[in-house]
Structures are given as C-alpha cells and as structure tokens.
Amino acid sequence: MRAASALVAVAVVAGAAHADAPDARARKALAEGERLFADQEYGRAVKVLIPVTRDGNAARAVRVRAWELIALARYIDGDLGGARDAFERLLEADPGFQLRDTSGSPRIRAFFDKIRAEVVPAAAASDVDLEHAAPRGATAGGKVELDVRATRGADEVRAVVVLYRRLGALAYREQPARSAADDRWRTAVPLPAARQAYAVEYYVEARGTAGAVLARIASPDTPLSIPVGAGGVGAGGAWYGRWYVITGAAVLAAGATGAVIWAASGGVDDGSLPPGRVTVTP
C-alpha cells in the first residue's frame, strides 16, 4: 500500500507562511505534513496534521487539505475506518470537495466517491468534466481571452460563465461565454487600463438547468490568478506565454470541483475545491 503514495498528487505549499499571519502556525504544520506524506512517513504526517484540523485560526482550505492528507495517509496504511472518518470530516467542511488524485487509482477514487455519494447525495447526480487553458499573463487596457472545454457531459451544460475580479476587490463580475462548438465555450474578459501592474482573479462555472452549478474550475475562495501588465486602452501585446492546462470534475448543487490551486498566485488560499492537475506545454 505504501507504493500507492506515488499515485497521489501532492500539492506543495509555495513559500513560507508570513510570521505575522494568524494561521502561520497551521500553514507551517501543513507544509511539514505534506513533506512527510511525500516521504511516505504516513504515521508522522497524521500526527503533524491533526492539530491543523483543530486550529481555529487556520483557513478552511488549510484544514480541508490537512483532512485530505490524513485520509489518504490512513487509507494507504490500511486504516480504512480512519480514512473514512477523515473523508467525512473533510466533506462536512467542504461538500463540494473533489479528491486531488490525478493518478487514476481506482481503489482510492472509488473509496472516496462512495463516501461522497453517502455524505453528499447530490454529488452523484452529475458527470461533467471541464478543461481550461489559463493564460500566463495579460496587458491592461485590452481583453484576455479564455477558453473552456467540456471533456465529458457537454450535453448537460446550458451555460458557461467566468466570474472575475481585480485582486483586492470583494465582489466578482460575471462574464458569460459564448458557445464555440458543442463542447467548447469562449469569452473575453475586459482589463481596465492601469499605469501599474495588477492581478485579476477568476473562476469558471458550468451551469445546467435553472442555473444549477454542474462543475467549476477553481472557486470564489480559491480563484485562479492572471498577472496583468501596465497598459492603456487598446494596448496590445501577447496575452500568454505558456499554457497551464487545468482540469476539474463535477459536483451538482452541493458544490463543484475545483482545479489547480497552485496556479499563478501560488500557495494555499482560503477556499474549497482543490483537485486537478497542471500540465505545462511549450
């Protein structure tokens, strides 16, 4: 079972926690737990991570990630009861969570999906997968084009919407995507002119009948980020260098899947839905 650890994608917390952050201790412990997990020190990882789940100052995403690693560590060590308990606590904290396992391990996936279907029955009602190519950067004063593809369940999708905001803003704006093919949607998000660089945060939703969320890439609490260079209205320039290919899977109503949380901004944000994988292509 220890060899199965190679099948589990482990997200690495980028950078050290700020010393003055309220959850600095929890983030530091999470980073240590991830390191121990990657080194297959599963028992030690669980001991380090349990206090993270009890830390009232820890962001929800930090606590959820800790529960995920605890569940996986216990499963790999053969403690199925402990793994189930950890997964149940994870889903209580974040009903829309999707396991971050890009290995395709059928036993781990089936174990988690069974628990999720019991804890969040609506989770079994939809089967939509999304793929999104996120630009590495953009220029202010223009637009940034976004492309979303449904790799599975496209016939269930009635609309695709990009919700975006400037970094630091509280509210998201909606930008509907237009259908470019049976399984593909595209949109262009306007970028205000600025003399200084800034960042735009966003996430993607696929919606079904009556606006029900079928799938997400990222989330309101854990958005993707695009660095925007200074520029004026109509400023040109290439809007991407490389592509981060991001995938996510679906959950109906109770929540939705996320994608890659270690995108351009890095780190662990306070939020949900962190499964997925990143493939960097030239």
C-alpha positions in Angstrom: 0.0 0.0 0.0 2.9 2.4 0.6 3.7 2.3 -3.1 0.3 3.8 -3.7 1.6 7.1 -2.4 3.2 7.7 -5.8 -0.2 7.7 -7.3 -1.5 10.6 -5.2 -0.8 14.1 -6.4 0.6 16.2 -3.5 0.2 20.0 -3.8 3.1 21.8 -2.4 2.6 25.0 -0.3 4.6 27.7 -2.1 6.7 29.8 0.1 6.9 30.1 3.8 4.0 31.4 5.8 4.2 35.0 6.9 5.2 35.2 10.6 2.5 37.6 11.5 -0.3 35.7 9.8 -3.0 34.4 12.2 -2.7 30.9 10.7 1.1 30.9 10.2 1.5 28.0 12.6 -1.2 26.0 10.8 0.3 26.6 7.4 3.8 25.7 8.6 2.5 22.5 10.0 0.6 21.7 6.8 3.8 22.2 4.8 5.6 19.8 7.2 2.7 17.3 6.9 2.9 17.4 3.1 6.6 16.8 3.2 6.2 13.8 5.5 3.4 12.5 3.3 5.6 12.8 0.2 8.4 10.9 2.1 5.9 8.1 2.9 6.1 8.9 6.6 2.3 8.5 6.9 2.1 8.0 10.7 4.2 11.0 11.4 2.3 13.0 8.8 -1.0 12.3 10.5 0.4 13.4 13.9 1.6 16.7 12.5 -1.7 17.3 10.6 -4.3 16.5 13.3 -3.5 19.8 15.2 -4.0 21.7 11.9 -7.6 20.5 11.7 -8.3 21.8 15.2 -6.6 25.2 14.8 -9.4 27.8 14.9 -7.1 30.3 13.1 -6.5 28.0 10.2 -8.1 28.9 6.9 -10.7 26.5 5.7 -8.6 25.4 2.7 -5.7 24.6 5.1 -7.9 22.5 7.3 -9.5 20.7 4.3 -6.1 20.0 2.8 -5.0 18.6 6.2 -8.0 16.3 6.4 -7.4 15.1 2.8 -3.8 14.1 3.6 -4.9 12.4 6.8 -7.5 10.4 4.9 -5.0 9.4 2.2 -2.3 8.5 4.7 -4.7 6.3 6.7 -6.0 4.7 3.6 -2.5 3.9 2.3 -1.6 2.5 5.8 -4.7 0.2 5.6 -6.8 2.1 8.2 -10.0 2.3 6.2 -12.1 3.3 9.2 -9.8 6.2 10.0 -9.7 7.2 6.3 -13.4 7.2 6.1 -13.7 9.3 9.2 -11.3 11.8 7.8 -13.0 12.0 4.4 -16.4 12.5 6.2 -15.0 15.4 8.2 -13.5 16.8 5.0 -16.8 16.7 3.2 -18.6 18.2 6.2 -16.3 21.2 6.0 -16.4 21.4 2.2 -19.3 19.5 0.5 -18.0 20.4 -2.9 -14.6 19.0 -2.5 -13.1 16.7 -5.2 -10.2 14.4 -4.4 -6.9 15.7 -5.7 -5.8 12.4 -7.3 -4.5 12.6 -10.9 -3.2 9.0 -10.8 -6.4 7.3 -11.8 -6.0 4.9 -8.9 -9.4 3.1 -9.0 -9.4 2.0 -5.3 -8.7 5.4 -3.9 -11.1 7.1 -6.2 -13.9 4.5 -5.7 -13.4 4.7 -1.9 -13.7 8.5 -1.8 -16.6 8.6 -4.4 -18.6 6.1 -2.3 -18.2 8.2 0.8 -19.0 11.4 -1.0 -22.2 9.9 -2.5 -23.3 8.9 1.0 -22.4 12.2 2.7 -23.4 14.5 -0.2 -26.0 12.5 -2.2 -26.3 15.2 -4.9 -22.6 14.6 -5.7 -23.5 11.5 -7.7 -26.1 13.3 -9.9 -23.8 15.0 -12.4 -21.0 13.8 -14.5 -19.3 16.8 -16.2 -15.6 17.3 -16.7 -14.1 20.7 -17.7 -10.7 21.6 -19.2 -9.4 25.2 -19.3 -6.3 26.8 -20.7 -5.4 29.7 -18.5 -3.2 32.4 -19.8 0.0 33.1 -18.0 -0.3 36.9 -18.3 -2.2 39.8 -19.9 -1.9 43.5 -20.6 -4.1 46.2 -19.1 -6.4 48.2 -21.4 -7.3 45.2 -23.5 -9.0 41.9 -23.1 -7.9 38.4 -22.1 -9.5 35.5 -24.0 -10.5 32.4 -22.1 -11.4 29.0 -23.5 -13.3 26.3 -21.7 -14.0 22.8 -22.9 -16.2 20.1 -21.5 -14.4 16.8 -21.9 -17.3 14.9 -20.6 -21.0 15.7 -20.1 -21.2 18.6 -22.5 -24.8 17.9 -23.3 -25.7 18.7 -19.7 -24.2 22.2 -19.8 -26.6 25.0 -20.6 -24.2 27.9 -19.9 -20.5 28.6 -19.0 -19.7 31.7 -17.0 -16.4 33.3 -16.0 -16.6 35.2 -12.7 -13.7 37.6 -12.2 -12.5 40.5 -10.1 -9.4 42.6 -9.6 -7.2 41.4 -6.8 -8.4 43.1 -3.6 -12.0 43.5 -4.7 -14.7 41.7 -2.8 -17.3 41.1 -5.5 -17.0 39.1 -8.7 -18.4 40.2 -12.0 -19.9 37.7 -14.4 -18.8 37.3 -18.0 -20.8 34.8 -20.0 -19.0 32.6 -22.5 -20.3 32.0 -26.0 -20.6 28.6 -27.5 -17.8 28.0 -30.0 -18.6 24.3 -30.5 -20.7 21.5 -29.0 -18.2 21.1 -26.2 -16.3 24.4 -26.1 -17.0 27.9 -24.9 -15.0 31.2 -25.2 -15.1 34.6 -23.8 -13.0 37.8 -23.4 -12.7 39.5 -20.0 -12.1 43.3 -20.2 -9.0 44.5 -18.4 -9.1 48.2 -17.2 -6.2 50.4 -18.2 -3.7 51.0 -15.5 -0.3 52.6 -15.0 0.8 49.9 -12.6 0.6 46.1 -12.9 -2.2 44.3 -11.1 -3.8 40.9 -11.0 -7.2 39.5 -12.0 -8.7 36.6 -10.1 -11.3 34.4 -11.6 -13.1 31.0 -11.7 -15.3 29.2 -14.2 -18.7 27.7 -13.7 -20.6 25.3 -16.0 -24.3 25.6 -15.3 -27.2 23.4 -16.1 -31.0 23.7 -16.0 -32.2 26.5 -13.7 -28.7 27.7 -13.2 -27.5 24.8 -11.2 -23.7 24.6 -10.9 -22.6 21.4 -12.6 -18.8 21.9 -12.5 -16.2 24.5 -11.6 -12.6 25.3 -12.3 -11.3 27.0 -9.1 -13.8 28.7 -6.8 -14.8 32.0 -5.2 -12.4 31.3 -2.3 -9.6 29.7 -4.3 -9.6 31.6 -7.7 -7.1 31.4 -10.5 -4.9 34.4 -11.0 -3.6 36.3 -14.1 -0.9 38.9 -13.7 -1.8 42.0 -15.7 0.9 44.3 -17.0 0.5 48.1 -17.1 -1.1 49.4 -20.2 -3.6 51.8 -21.7 -6.8 51.4 -23.6 -6.1 49.3 -26.7 -2.7 48.3 -25.5 -1.5 45.3 -27.5 1.0 42.6 -26.8 0.8 38.9 -26.4 -1.6 37.8 -23.7 0.0 34.5 -22.9 3.4 32.8 -22.9 2.8 29.3 -21.9 -0.4 27.5 -21.1 -1.4 25.9 -17.8 -3.8 23.2 -18.8 -6.2 22.8 -15.9 -8.8 20.1 -15.4 -11.6 19.7 -13.0 -14.6 17.4 -12.4 -18.2 18.0 -11.5 -20.4 18.0 -8.5 -24.0 19.0 -8.7 -25.8 21.6 -6.5 -23.9 20.9 -3.2 -20.7 22.2 -4.7 -18.4 21.7 -7.6 -15.0 20.6 -8.4 -12.0 22.8 -8.3 -8.9 22.7 -10.2 -5.4 23.6 -9.5 -4.8 25.8 -6.6 -1.1 26.3 -7.1 -1.7 28.3 -10.3 0.0 31.7 -10.9 -0.6 33.1 -7.5 0.8 30.0 -5.6 0.2 29.0 -2.1 -2.9 27.7 -0.3 -5.8 30.1 -0.3 -8.9 30.1 1.9 -11.4 28.2 -0.1 -12.5 24.9 -1.5 -12.3 22.5 -4.4 -8.7 21.9 -4.9 -8.4 18.8 -7.1 -6.8 18.7 -10.6 -3.6 18.7 -12.3 -1.3 21.1 -14.2 0.4 20.3 -17.4 2.8 22.9 -18.8 3.2 22.7 -22.6 5.5 24.9 -24.8 
